Structure formats: C-alpha cells, structure tokens
C-alpha cells in the first residue's frame, strides 16, 4: 500500500523526564527569555503566573517536537501540528490550558532566527491547513550531541500500567487507590506490560484513515482492576482502541499488511466453561426455548445477569421480552424476569457459580491474563497483536500463528483442553 504521511498532533502534556533533558530545556528557555528581553519584543514584564505558563509552553513544545523527531513512526512526517483557531483555544473550548491565545506568540519567539529552536509554518483557514512545527537545524544538532532518547520525555498525565480502582465510600465513585509496590503480582504484571509496550513502540503500525484523534505515538497499554488484582484487569490503551471498528479493519496496517480481528466468542462464558472443565459446543447465546427473542436480546440479558446479578435489572423489561413470557400481560415484571433468568441459569448450569457479580470479575481477570500471555508470546515470535476489548488485531498473514498461540494461552490459563471458538 502506498505510504501516506501525516503530521503528529501536538501533545501539550509532554514534558522532560530525566535530569539531562530538564537541564537542556532550562537553558533553551533562558536563552529564549534573554533574546526576547534584548530585542525588546515585549513592552512590559509578564505577571508571574503568565511567565510560568509561557515557560511551560516552551517546555511542552520542545519536548513534543523532540519526542516526535526521535520517535518518527512510519507514515508520519516528523512534524507536529496544532490549531490556533479561536474555536479551539483554552479550557472554555474544552482545550488545554497551554493551547491559549498567547501560544502563537510563543511559537513566533521560538522560530526567531536568533534562537532557531523551531521551524514554524502557519496554518490557514482558507486552505484548511493547521500550523506545523518541527525541530530547526540547531535544535537537531543539540539533540544529537546530547544523544537524547524518547525515554528522556514523558507525559504528565501518564497512567500507571497497573491501576487499581475502588469506590469512595462517601461519594460512591471509583477512584485510583495505591498498590503495595512490593506486591509480587503487581511486579509481574508491570514487567509484562513494560515488555509489551517496548515491543509495540518499535513496531510497524500505521493508520491510513482520517480520524483526527488518532496519534500513532500512543501505543501504551495498561490494565485496570477493581477492588482486587484478581478482579477485572482488562487491557486498555493504544491509539487503535479509539478507532471505529471499520477503521481498524480498513485502515490499520501492521508490517504493511491490513489487520484482521480475532474475537474470543462469548469471552467470559467461554472462560467460565474452561475453568469448570466442561466442554461446550455451539453458540453460547443460543438457548433452547428463547430462539424467538433473538441472539442479541439473549446476549444482553445473559451478560447483565453474569456481571450484575439480579440487581442489574433496575429498569423495565423490554416489551419484546415481557410479551414473550406473558402474552396476556397478566404477570408482574419481576416474575417474568425471574422466568427468563431461570432459563438462562438452567442452560448454563455447569457454570452457575460464575453467574453472579462476585465471581464474574474473576473471569475478566483470566481474560486479561490470556491476552497478555498471547501478546507476549507473539511478540517473541516478532508478531504484533493489538488488544481491543475481547479481541486482538494481527496482520492477515499471522492469523493462523495468532490462533495457535491464543489457544495455547487459553489452555494454560484455564486448564482446559477444549478448542476455543473465535470470530475473525
């Protein structure tokens, strides 16, 4: 496929991480401020808060431009783009505090020939092009001399790779809670994610679509747990996860090949049967006696029951379900619901122990373990696998290889020898 080059969108949260990068940017800020004063570019001194904001802007701009230059993902120009349109500036427009009305002045300062930090090309409403910036020759020389690496930079709102969330008893809202750094499970899972992210950062992953929010530099995946490191733990992150499914299938390429989706059918139920050591054939959501409700309806109610128990049904039953069980409308909704759930529970009797909100999160934990193990093992074979929900995306030529590894990891994590069922 013909390569399509694009600019990378400015990340105002990018900052220096190491002492050498901090010292380097500090000198550049001091140089810019001294030049501004010597040339009389400002008639009056900035307020302290405004001065701090400008210095933050300079650090963010230099950090992101340098990071983009060093990272240089395939299919990108190596330039950073941003919009200086008034409709996009500042928090009032849901923008960032550093992308404000004075950002254009800061860019102009850094592009001054006497400083030579950035090369800036202004955007235009008429042409529809955004403002672009890249490292000037002097900045490139400085980067090379210091041997700076992408690891010298980070983002301020960087997520922990392993997150544990719990509800605040006062507000009933989920919040991040600290994890004992000596916890062996935390150490293991963090090491696995670091290995995966290091591999993905160097992989040939290109998006040829038009989603303006897609940033190919964002390749970091993480896991989120609830209340315990054995509850949930699904994989999140990576720019591909935010793409529409059609975009992933049509415009996401790995090693210059289009991707395919390998979806673990009825993932939680399939894992439950695996853990129970019970063979299951056929569609997990085709239940005798409920055919006329349709697969999607059965799936919805099964998953609600699996993940929330009876408490999950705090809204009226659909008319379709109610009339199916009570055509003459002479029963209460609670009784109709009980009849529906009884059919579901009886059909999945071998895994009845998991059909409650206390056990279901463990199934998602196992799913996360299966996918992490699959992605790691494929990486050792130099095959890229990108997780999204209950699926992974791989290049077309790696389909059989990925299916084989997924089967092996499923068997290892569940103890089941049953052949997995997938959609692809």
N, C-alpha and C positions, 0 to 999 in steps of 0.2 A: 504493500500500500504506500502511496506517495506520502512522504512526511509532511505534516502540517505544523508549522512553527507558530508559537503563541507567546505572549508576554505572561509573566507571573504576576498575580495580583499582590499589591503591597500589603504586608502584614505589620501593622503598627505595634504589635506586641513583641516583635523580635528585638532582642537585646543581647548585650555581651554577657558571656557566661564565665569566662576564665579571666584571671588577673591580667594576662598579657593583652587580651582583646580590650579589656576595660581601660588599661593604661594607654593603649593605642588610640582609642576613640576619644579619650580625655584630651590628648594632645591635639587631635583634629578639631575638637570643639573649641579649645583655647585658641587655636590658630584662626578659626572662623570668626570668633568674637573679637580678636585683636585686629583682624583685617577690616571688619565692619566698623570698628572704632576709628582706625587710621584713615579710612576712606570717607568717614563722615556719612555713612549710609543711614544712620538714624539721628534724628534731631534731639531725641530725649532718651534717657535711660529707661529700660523696662522695669516694671514692678517685679518684685522677687518671684511671685507666682508665675508671671509671664516668662521670665528668664528661665525658670526651671522647666517650663513646658517646651520652650524652644530647644533647650538642651536635650530634652527627652526626644523631641522630634528628630534632631540631628543623629542621636544615637540609634533611634529606630530606623531611620533612612539608611544610614551607613551599614548597620547590621544586616538589614534585609537585602540590600543591594549586594553586599559581600557574600552573604549566605547563598543567594541565588546564583551568583557568579561561580562559587565553589561547587554548588550542588549540580548545576547545569543539567537538569533532567532532559532526556531526549524529547525532541518535539517542542522545546522551548527556546526562545531567542536569547535568553540570558539577561533580558531586560525586565524591569519591574514597571508595572503600570498602575495608575490610580486616577480617580476622577476628582477634579477640583470644582465640579459643578456645585452651585449653591444648594441644590436639592439634596446633595449627599454629604454636606459638611456638618460636623458636630453631632453631639448626643441628641439634639432635638429632632434630627432626621434619622435617628437610630444609627448614627455613625459613631466613630471613635473620637475620643477627646483630642487626640493629636491630629486628626484629619479635620482641621478647622480653617477659619478664614485667613490665618497667617501662614499656613503651610506653603502657599505659593511663594511668599517672601523668603521662607527658609530654603526652599529649593533654589530660588534665584541666587541666594547667598552662596550656597554650596557649589553652584555652577559658575561662579565668578572665576575668571582666568587666573586671578591672583591666588586662588585657593585650589581650584582644579580637582575637586573631590568627585563631583558627579557631572555626567553629561545628561542634560535635560532637554527633552523635546516636548513642547507644549501641545496639549490636545486642542481640539476644535469642535464646537457644537455642529458646525456646518458639515464637517467631514465625518463626524461621529467617532473620531479617534480620541482616546484618552491620553493623558500626559504620561510619557515614558521616561524612565531614568535608568542609567547604567553607570558602572564604575568608569571614571576617567583614567587616562593612562597613568597619572601619578599615583592614583589610589591602587590600581592594579599592581604597580611596581612595589608599593608598600606592602600589599597583601602577600606578594610573592617573597619579598625579603624576610618578612616575619614568619613565613610558612604557616599562615593561618589555615585552619580547617573548619569544616561545618560544626565540629564539636566545640568550637570556641564561642558558639552562639546558641541561644535557646529562646523560647517564648515565655513570657511572664505567666501566662495562664496555662502552663503546661500541666497536663493531667498526670497524676500518679499512674503507673502502669497497672497496678492492682488497687482498686478502690473498694472500700467497704462502706456501705451506707446503712444507716439505721434511722428510724423515725424519732424525731424530737418529741418526747412525751408531752411537752407543753403545747407545741404547735401542730403536732401530728404530721409534720413534714419531714421528708427524708433529707438527711444531711451526711456529709462525709465524716467518718469517725476514724481516729488514729488506729493503726495496727502495730503491734509489738514488732519492732524491726528484727528481733531475733527469732520470730516465728519461722519455723522450718518450711511451712507451706508457702508463706509469703516469699521467702528467699528463693524457693524452687520456681514458683510461678513468675517471679520477676525476671529471673535468669532466662527462662524460656522466652518471655516476651522480648527481652533485650536482644536475644539471638535472632528471633524472627524479624524484629524491626531493623536490625543491622542488615539482614539479608534483603529485606524489601527496599531499604534506602538505596541500594545499588542495583536493583532490578530494572529491567527494561519494560516499564509500564507506561503506556501512552494513551491519553484520552483525546480522541479526534472529534468529539462533539462540540456543542456550543453552549453548554451550561456555564454561565459566567462565574459561578461559585466554585467550580472545580479547580483545585490547586494541587497539581501533581507532586508538589513538595510534601504534602500531608500524607504520610504513609505509616504513621504510627498507630498501632492497635493496642488496645488495653482491655482489661476485664473489670466488670462491675459486679460486686457481690452485695447481698442484703442480709444484714444481721450476723452472718457467719461466712467463713471462707469455704463452706460446703453448700451454701445456698446461692443459686443462680450462677453468676460468673460467666455470663455470655460475653462474646467478643464484640467490641465496638471500635470505631475509628477507621481511618483511611479515607481518602477523598472519594474512592469508588462507592463507599456505602451511602453517600449522599446523592448519588446519581439515580435517575429514574431507571427502572429495570430495563426499559427499551434502550436506554443509552448504554448501559453496561453491555448488553448483548450486541448492539450495533456499532458502538464507537470506542469500546475499551479493548486495547490491544496489549498482549504480552509477547515479547520477543517477535514483534511484527506479525503476530497471529491474532485473529479475533478470539474472544473468550467464549466459553460455554459455562452454563450454570450446572453444578451438580448439587441437587437439593436432596437432603435426607428426608424422605417422606415421613409425615407424622412423627417428627423427630422425638418428641417427649414420649409418645406411646411406644414407638419402636425401641427406644432405650429401656423403657419400663419392662417390656416383654423380654428384652435381652437380659436385664438384671434378674428377672424372675426365672430365667432359664426355660421359657415356654416358646415353642415355635409358633409363629403367626403367619398365615398366608392371606393374600388378598388385600383389599383396600381397608385400612383401619377405620375409615369413616362410613363404610357401607355396612349398616346394621340391619339385619332381618326385621321386617315389620316397620321400618322407618324410611323405606325407599321413596315413598311419595313426598316426603319432606324435602328431599334433595340433599346431595352431599354437603353443600356449603352450610346449610342450616344445621345438619347433624354435627359438622365440624365445629361450628361456632359454639353450640351448647356443650359439646364434649370438652372443649378447651376451657370454657368458663367453669365447668364443674371440676375439671382437673386442677386448675390453677386457683380457683376461689372457693370451691365447695358450694354448699347451698347458699352461703352469704353473698355469693357473686351475683345472684339473681334479684337485684333490688329494683328492677324496672319491670313494667308489664310484659307478659309473654307476647310474642308476635301473634297476630290474628291467624296466620297460617298454622302455627303450632297448636294454638288453642282449639281451632275448629277441627284439626286432625284428630285430636283425642276426645273432643267433646262437641260433636257436630250439632247437638241440640242446645248448646250453651247452658247446660244445667249443672255445671260443676264449678267450683272455685278455681281460681288460677293456681293457687298453692297445690291443690290436689292434681291438677293437670301437670304441673311442673314435676311433682313427685313421680307421676306415672312415666313421664319422659326420662327422668334421671334413673329410674329403676331399670328401664330397658337398656340404657347406656351402661349402667353399672353391671347388670347381669351379663351383657355381651362381653364386657372386659373384666369378667370375674377373676381371671388369673392375676390381674394387676390391680385388684381393688384397693390394696394397701397404699397405692400411689394416687388414688383418686381423691385427694384432699389437699388443701393449701399448705399443710405442714410437710408433706413429702414431695410434692411436685417440684419445689425449687431445687431439690437434690438431682432431679432428672436434668434440669438445665445445667447444673454444675457438671454432670457427666458429659453432656453435650459439649460444653466448653473444653473439657479435658480431651474429648475425642478430636475436636477441631484443632486444638493447639498441637496435639501429638501428630495429627495428619500434616499440618502446615510445616512443622519442624522436620518430619521425615522426608517430605517432598523437597524441602529446601536443601537437605543433604544430598538429594539427587539432582540439585540445580533446577528444580521445578517450582515456579511461583504459584502459590494458591492464596487467593484473596477472600477472606471471610465476610459474609453478609447474612446476618440472621441465621437461618437453618441451612445455609448453603455455602459453598465455596465456588470461586470462579478460577478456571485454569484455561490455558491456551488449548485450542482444539486438539492438537497433536498429542497432548498429555492426558487426554480423557481416561484411557484405559489404565495408565500408570496411576493416576489420581484415585480412580475407583478401587484399585487393588490396595493402595495404601490406606484409604478410608476404611475399607473392610477390615484390614489387619488391626487398625487402631480401635475400631468399634469393638472387635472381638476381645482385644486386650483390656479395654476399659470396662466392658460389661460382663466379660466372662462367657459370652455367648458365641457359639459357632454358627448361628443362623446367618444366612446370606442377607445382607441389607437390601432394602429397596430404595431406589433413588429416582429422581426425575432429572432429565438433562436434555 
